[in-house]
Amino acid sequence: MAHALNFDITTDAGQAIVDLFDGIKTTIASGEDWNGGDVVDALTAWFTALGFDVEAGPVGAPAA
């Protein structure tokens, strides 16, 4: 089945989504187990690469 993406993969944000998806699919295809810890690690790395401070509060939260 072909992908029916509803976002623009030519933008930086779109490419970041594709990179996350492809990274997950590569891990699964390599035969490695894909568990909750792997998901957290992948998302943490992805958010960090996008410039999020994963130790900080929500982006929309008021500064304390």
C-alpha positions as CSV (number, residue, x, y, z in Angstrom):
1,M,0.0,0.0,0.0
2,A,1.3,3.4,-0.9
3,H,1.5,6.1,1.7
4,A,-1.2,8.8,1.5
5,L,0.6,11.5,3.4
6,N,-1.4,14.6,4.3
7,F,1.6,16.8,5.0
8,D,4.4,18.4,2.8
9,I,7.5,16.2,3.0
10,T,9.6,18.9,1.3
11,T,9.4,21.2,4.4
12,D,11.8,20.9,7.3
13,A,8.9,19.7,9.5
14,G,7.7,17.2,7.0
15,Q,11.2,15.8,6.6
16,A,11.6,15.5,10.3
17,I,8.4,13.4,10.4
18,V,9.7,11.2,7.6
19,D,13.0,10.8,9.4
20,L,11.3,9.6,12.5
21,F,9.0,7.2,10.6
22,D,12.0,5.8,8.6
23,G,14.1,5.4,11.7
24,I,11.4,3.4,13.4
25,K,10.8,1.2,10.3
26,T,14.6,0.6,9.9
27,T,14.8,-0.6,13.5
28,I,11.8,-2.9,13.1
29,A,13.2,-4.2,9.8
30,S,16.5,-5.0,11.4
31,G,14.7,-7.5,13.6
32,E,15.4,-5.6,16.8
33,D,12.7,-5.7,19.4
34,W,10.6,-2.5,19.4
35,N,9.5,-1.8,23.0
36,G,8.3,1.1,25.0
37,G,11.9,2.1,25.9
38,D,12.8,2.2,22.2
39,V,9.9,4.5,21.5
40,V,10.9,6.9,24.3
41,D,14.5,6.9,23.1
42,A,13.4,7.6,19.5
43,L,11.0,10.4,20.4
44,T,13.5,12.0,22.8
45,A,16.2,12.0,20.1
46,W,13.7,13.3,17.6
47,F,12.4,16.1,19.8
48,T,16.0,17.1,20.8
49,A,17.0,17.2,17.1
50,L,14.1,19.6,16.5
51,G,15.3,21.9,19.3
52,F,13.1,20.9,22.2
53,D,14.6,20.9,25.7
54,V,13.1,17.5,26.7
55,E,13.8,18.3,30.4
56,A,11.8,21.5,30.3
57,G,8.0,21.9,30.7
58,P,5.5,22.0,27.9
59,V,6.2,24.5,25.2
60,G,2.9,26.3,25.8
61,A,3.4,26.4,29.6
62,P,3.9,29.8,31.2
63,A,7.4,30.4,32.5
64,A,7.7,29.7,36.2
